[in-house]
Amino acid sequence: MAKSRPRTRPARPDVSAPCPCGREATYADCCGRLHAGTATAATAEELMRSRYSAFAVGDAAYLTRTWHPDTRPPRVGTAPRTVWTGLEITSTTGGTPFHNEGTVAFRARYREGAAEGELREDSRFVRHGGAWVYLDGSHY
């Protein structure tokens, strides 16, 4: 009997598929344009959603670009065997186009092989060089 391989995300995101962040738009029209660099996040929540989508599609370069240089680890990567299955924003404070700081609390669901899990985090975002970046977060 052939051994089944663990399910991993595709090598390239399907630009016509629904965006992983949960909004009612295609990946190309939503987070894909931020990942491609043709748009920037207008709010902390939009950045949070785009970072979740970057984890979902395996875009480590975007995660690096959107992480504050003072708190960014030396190496930023994604887990290829982790399949992100859903995002729920539970609260936000600040983080609008008129703020310089904001927080986004969220629950992100994932699957690794047959195991399912959930990550809960309060993320802090700030403007750096005029753009929203991820500063840090605390898990709960």
Backbone hydrogen bonds, N-H to C=O, Kabsch-Sander energy under -0.5 kcal/mol:
donor,donor_aa,acceptor,acceptor_aa,energy
9,R,80,P,-1.0
15,V,13,P,-0.9
17,A,14,D,-1.6
19,C,25,A,-2.6
22,G,19,C,-1.7
25,A,23,R,-2.0
27,Y,17,A,-2.7
28,A,15,V,-2.3
30,C,26,T,-1.3
30,C,27,Y,-0.5
32,G,27,Y,-3.0
33,R,30,C,-0.7
34,L,30,C,-0.6
35,H,31,C,-2.5
36,A,32,G,-2.2
37,G,33,R,-0.6
37,G,34,L,-0.7
38,T,33,R,-1.9
39,A,33,R,-1.1
44,A,95,G,-2.5
47,L,43,T,-1.9
48,M,44,A,-2.7
49,R,45,E,-2.8
50,S,46,E,-2.2
51,R,47,L,-2.4
52,Y,48,M,-2.4
53,S,49,R,-2.4
54,A,50,S,-1.8
55,F,51,R,-2.1
56,A,52,Y,-2.3
57,V,53,S,-2.3
58,G,54,A,-1.0
59,D,54,A,-2.7
60,A,58,G,-1.3
63,L,59,D,-1.6
64,T,60,A,-2.3
65,R,61,A,-2.4
66,T,62,Y,-1.9
67,W,64,T,-1.4
68,H,134,Y,-3.1
71,T,68,H,-1.4
72,R,68,H,-1.6
77,G,75,R,-0.5
82,T,79,A,-1.9
83,V,81,R,-0.6
83,V,111,R,-3.0
84,W,82,T,-0.6
85,T,109,R,-2.5
86,G,109,R,-1.2
88,E,107,R,-2.5
90,T,88,E,-0.6
90,T,105,A,-2.4
91,S,105,A,-1.4
93,T,103,T,-2.0
95,G,101,E,-2.6
99,H,96,T,-1.9
102,G,125,F,-2.1
103,T,93,T,-2.4
104,V,123,S,-2.1
105,A,91,S,-2.9
106,F,121,E,-2.3
107,R,88,E,-2.5
108,A,119,L,-3.0
109,R,86,G,-2.9
110,Y,117,G,-2.2
111,R,83,V,-2.1
112,E,115,A,-2.9
113,G,81,R,-0.6
115,A,112,E,-1.8
117,G,110,Y,-2.6
119,L,108,A,-3.0
121,E,106,F,-2.0
122,D,138,S,-2.5
123,S,104,V,-2.9
123,S,121,E,-0.7
124,R,136,D,-3.9
125,F,102,G,-3.1
126,V,133,V,-2.0
127,R,100,N,-1.8
128,H,131,A,-3.1
131,A,128,H,-1.6
133,V,126,V,-2.6
134,Y,66,T,-3.3
135,L,124,R,-3.3
136,D,124,R,-1.1
138,S,122,D,-2.1
140,Y,120,R,-1.5
